[in-house]
Amino acid sequence: MRIMAIDYGDAHTGIAISDPTGLLTGYTTTIDAYTPQKVVAAIVDLVQTHQVDTLVLGYPKNMDGSEGPRAEKSRALKTLLEEAVGLPIVLWDERRTTVDAHHILYQAGKNAKKRKKAVDAVAASLILEGYLTRLRQTP
């Protein structure tokens, strides 16, 4: 069982894919694309290459729990992905993942330029970790 987490952004989309056991993050990358259609095409390729079973799409709610423009963009991407891959897609509350990703990279000694290149993949890894933890806790 491979699970892909997606941290969708306007220019960069972070991807994290679990190992075959579905317990750990095994692969990360960033898709550099400015249109949802190009992001979907790249995700479809990754789904096929890595034999992904489930997609977990970051769903950026506001800190008060309300939904803003970014959440709407994630819902629109979810619709495109459903049509393209035909796999289960879970919307996952991703509040603070990008902030936490920046902090992790800063603590690892990465300068601002290096953090910018890696932050989306790290944020996707955090989304995947949260989802995998929830799966392990569910009886």
N, C-alpha and C positions, 0 to 999 in steps of 0.2 A: 504494500500500500504506500504509494508516494503522494505526498500532499504538497501543493505549491501555494506559497503565500505571495501576495502582490501588494506592493506599496505604490499605488498609482499617483503619478504626478504629471504636470503639464508638459515637462520636457524630459524628465527622467523617471523611469518606473523601476523600482527595486523588485527583484525576484529572489525568493529562497525556496528551495525544494528539499524535502526531507529525504533521508536515506530510505532504502527499500523496506525497512522495518516500520517506518513511520514514527520513529522515536527521536531522531536527531536531525538537525539541519545538515544536509549533505552537499548542497551546491548553491552558490549565490551568483547573481549577475545583475547588471543594470541594462535596461532597454532605453536607448536614447532615441526618442521619437516624439514628434509634436502633435500627431493626430491619433485619435482613438483607434482608427482603422489599422494604422501601422503597429500600434501596441498590441492589438488583438492578433494580428498576423504573426508577430514575434512570439506571443504567448502560445499560439497554436503550434508553432514549430517546437517550442520547448516542451509542451505537453506530449507531443508525439515522440520526441527524442528521449525524454526521461520517463515515459510511460506513466504519466500522472493520472491519479484517480479522482482527486478532489482539489478544488481551488478555494483558497481563502483570500478574499478580497478585503483589504483594509477599508474601513468605513469611518471616515474622519468626522466624528461628532464634535460639536462645540463642547467646551468644558462644562457647561450647564446641562449637557445632554441633548440639547436641541440639534436640529439638522440644518446645516448651512449649504452654501453653494458647492463646497468640496464634496459633501455627502451626495448631493444631486449628481455630480459628475461620476462618482463611484457607482451609483445606481444605474446610470446610463451605460457605463462600461460593463456592468454585470449583464445587462440586457444583450449587448453585443457579444459578450463571451458565451452566454447561454446559447445563442444562435450558432456560434462558430464551433464550440467544443462539445456541447451536449453532455457535460459533466455537472455534478453537484457543485454549486458555488455558494459559499458561506460568506455573509457579510460579517466582518469582525471589527469591533470597536478598537480603533487604533490610536486613541487619544494619547498624546505624549510620545509616541514611538520615535518620531523624528528628533525631538528634543533629547530623548534618552540615547538615540544613536549618536548624535553629536557629542554628548557627554562621554560615551564609551570610547569614541575615537579620540577625543581630546585626552582622556586618561591614558590611552595607549600611546600618546606622544605624537599623534598625527597633526601636522600643521593644517591651516584652514584650507589650502588648496587640495591636499590629500583627503581631508574629511569630506569635501564637496563631492569628490569622485566616488567615495565609498558609502556615504550616508544612506542612500536609498536602499542599497542591498542590505545594510545592517538593520535598517528599519523593517524591511521585509523579514529578516531573520527573527526580529523581536515579535512580529505578528505571528510567525510560524511557531516560535517557542511558546507563546501564550496559548495558541490553539492546541498544540500537542499536549501541553500541561493540562488543559481542560479535558481533553480526550482521556488522559490517564486517570483523571479524578472521577470521571463519569463511570458508574458501575455498569 
